[in-house]
Amino acid sequence: MQERLEQVRQFLWNYVDPNTTAHGGTVGSSWKATSEQTAHALRRGNYLAQNLQKWGCMYISDHNDLPENQYGHNEWLLDNEDLAHEVNLHLQGIGKYVKAMDIVNFLDTPEMRTRLNQTTPIHQTTAQLWMHKLG
């Protein structure tokens, strides 16, 4: 959430900053151009630019309407270094060819669910994000 708020803050600042130019454009560039410039500065692509436009509109119309984590609440689990290490060890034990479902299955055991206080398994998309984050 904090990262998304910072992205929206940067986007809105770029939009209202009289010294900002988007893609070599002129001062006072468009909403779209500013979102693309901000996404580029954050080393991201058009998907973030589109979200910045949407989140910016939402925030302007209601300051309490904050961008939520689209991947759910389980993404933070990997911030636990011990768990990240455990997942890494598990994947290394599988061998050369690992997949996101290996993480899902590892965390879906009764022991891990109890330990992590989870009632449902993580989604495969979350596991894919974790694999990317783990390298």
PyMOL commands that set and color helices and strands:
alter all, ss='L'
color gray80, all
select helices_A, chain A and resi 2-16+31-41+46-61+73-79+81-94+100-107+110-116+124-134
alter helices_A, ss='H'
color red, helices_A
deselect
rebuild
show_as cartoon
